[in-house]
Amino acid sequence: MKSYQKIVLSIFLFLLFLIIRAYEASLFYDPLMAYFKNDYLYKYVENINLWHLTINMLFRYSLNSTISLGLIWVLFERKDYFKFSFFFFVFAFVFLVLVFYFLIKDGFEGGYLLPYYIRRFIIHPLFLLLLLPAFYYQNLSKN
């Protein structure tokens, strides 16, 4: 792939991240969005439809992961990076959702910071910020 094509596709994929972020309130069920903005200081977690929240988190995580995988493919064009990232995203989602589920069932008794950050890793493409520099460094050290 030519460099200008990589640049255009990368910008397009980053714009998709911005679109997901801009329309998150209307696209996804997330009662914790308002809670973590300010309500955690003086309120307990209300009744949450946990099944609905999990499905919406899966949908958002899948969108972000698909865009992330596309970006990894566009930038590096390596099957091994793509496969590793795919399995990493799947494993991370399963692990994080299980931990998040138990923290919600516990009612955030241990505090709100751990569920807050776990939720952030699920709903935002933060793993991409870890994988891109790692793959870039690996490419530099091989060449």
Secondary structure as GFF3:
##gff-version 3
##sequence-region A 1 143
A	DSSP	alpha_helix	3	22	.	.	.	ID=ss1
A	DSSP	alpha_helix	24	27	.	.	.	ID=ss2
A	DSSP	alpha_helix	32	37	.	.	.	ID=ss3
A	DSSP	three_ten_helix	39	41	.	.	.	ID=ss4
A	DSSP	alpha_helix	50	76	.	.	.	ID=ss5
A	DSSP	alpha_helix	79	105	.	.	.	ID=ss6
A	DSSP	alpha_helix	113	123	.	.	.	ID=ss7
A	DSSP	alpha_helix	126	142	.	.	.	ID=ss8
###
